[in-house]
């Protein structure tokens, strides 16, 4: 059965991941669903559905190890070289696809799950930075919840020793 989706760009879909998520949502339609859809309506419905299931999604991300790391390179224009990379955690859920950090970070802070997620990010990023061809600095964002945790200095020290990453290569933001 044919299905049509009306997309107004860039207001409906302005990122590649939005297109992927829309495609995923589109494959879930049954034969009794409408034939014509608007991307803006689908996106709102998906955002609501993800938000209403965020605790389940975060717990699944931790227990099933569906967190992923991406790195945003930081380029120094004056020196004409890459000087560092910022670690970016993402959640790829088996049911909802990629979950926006704008959704999962505040929820993780509210539930306290930011602590195990933050530890995973720091550890994983440090291990991966040690495998890079060039010894770039690694920038890792910390949540205010993490900053308020008294165990943070010990945790950072432990991970640096465990991974072998020199402290001079780690930037905590």
Secondary structure as UniProt FT lines:
FT   STRAND          4..6
FT   TURN            9..11
FT   HELIX           16..27
FT   TURN            31..32
FT   STRAND          36..38
FT   HELIX           39..52
FT   HELIX           54..63
FT   TURN            64..65
FT   STRAND          67..76
FT   TURN            77..80
FT   STRAND          81..93
FT   TURN            94..96
FT   STRAND          97..99
FT   HELIX           101..111
FT   TURN            112..113
FT   HELIX           114..130
FT   STRAND          137..140
FT   HELIX           144..147
FT   TURN            150..151
FT   HELIX           152..163
FT   HELIX           167..169
FT   STRAND          170..172
//
